[in-house]
Amino acid sequence: AELKGRLAVAADRNRIAMDMHDGVQGRLVAMASQLEWLRQTIDRGGEANASGVLADIRQDVREAADELRFLVQRLRSSESAVGFE
């Protein structure tokens, strides 16, 4: 039973790590790219194009924060259910 519990904890940790890698990390990398494009656009005098990109980045930040909050809540519920060590 103890081994089964440890395997379940390991599986939960791996699932959460993959979710963070595929979700939050991917969003952050995309936002960094958008911000770099935005910097270059503004440097070239293209402020008119910047507004839409800023709105997209703002939405991406909100979604990443929501996703991270969800993952942390899931981690906390796993801790109380199984008991992370």
Contacts in CASP RR format, 6 or more apart in sequence:
PFRMAT RR
TARGET T0000
AUTHOR 0000-0000-0000
METHOD contacts of the structure
MODEL  1
AELKGRLAVAADRNRIAMDMHDGVQGRLVAMASQLEWLRQTIDRGGEANA
SGVLADIRQDVREAADELRFLVQRLRSSESAVGFE
5 82 0 8 1.000
6 85 0 8 1.000
8 82 0 8 1.000
9 78 0 8 1.000
9 82 0 8 1.000
9 83 0 8 1.000
9 84 0 8 1.000
9 85 0 8 1.000
12 75 0 8 1.000
12 78 0 8 1.000
12 82 0 8 1.000
13 84 0 8 1.000
16 71 0 8 1.000
16 74 0 8 1.000
16 75 0 8 1.000
16 78 0 8 1.000
19 67 0 8 1.000
19 71 0 8 1.000
20 68 0 8 1.000
20 71 0 8 1.000
23 64 0 8 1.000
23 67 0 8 1.000
24 64 0 8 1.000
24 67 0 8 1.000
24 68 0 8 1.000
24 71 0 8 1.000
27 60 0 8 1.000
27 63 0 8 1.000
27 64 0 8 1.000
27 67 0 8 1.000
28 64 0 8 1.000
30 60 0 8 1.000
31 57 0 8 1.000
31 60 0 8 1.000
31 61 0 8 1.000
31 64 0 8 1.000
34 53 0 8 1.000
34 56 0 8 1.000
34 57 0 8 1.000
34 60 0 8 1.000
35 57 0 8 1.000
37 53 0 8 1.000
38 50 0 8 1.000
38 53 0 8 1.000
38 54 0 8 1.000
38 57 0 8 1.000
41 47 0 8 1.000
41 49 0 8 1.000
41 50 0 8 1.000
41 53 0 8 1.000
42 50 0 8 1.000
78 84 0 8 1.000
END
